[in-house]
Amino acid sequence: MLPPDCCQFLRGEDRGLLRVAASKAARVTAPGETTFVPLEQLGPGDRVQVEPGGWVPLDGALEGSPATVSEAMLTGEPAPVRKAPGDPVWAGSRVLGTAGLLLRVARPSRSSRLGQISEGIAQSLTRAEL
């Protein structure tokens, strides 16, 4: 059973893992052109641009230039992780440095690691309230 104070923490709009879950992402429609679309409209093979300091919205593979991300919200490990083209990048990671990253989406939002964690939290909260 969850401690009583954890539900308040998890519901905080500005704290915890749930704050990184985006509702839209910048789909690359042509070189240098992006359109913000709901995550539900993105699927495997779509390309998404994530700006420096932004949260990665979906699981995918890095395209283009190498990038550095923080996976601390997912793993608890504070050390930055260097990614090379083709490496997996997980939803909930934060883009570090001064350059953004280009991501080829691997799976829909609900199937991402962040989506699975968020679903588990929601189920736990529902059970804790009963």
Secondary structure, DSSP 8 states (H G I E B T S, - for coil): ---HHHHHHHH-TTSSGGGG--SEEEEEEETTEEEEEEGGG--TT-EEEE-TT-B--S-EEEESS-EEEE-HHHH---S-EEE-TT-EE-TT-EEESSS-EEEEE-S-GGGSHHHHHHHHHHHHHHHHH-
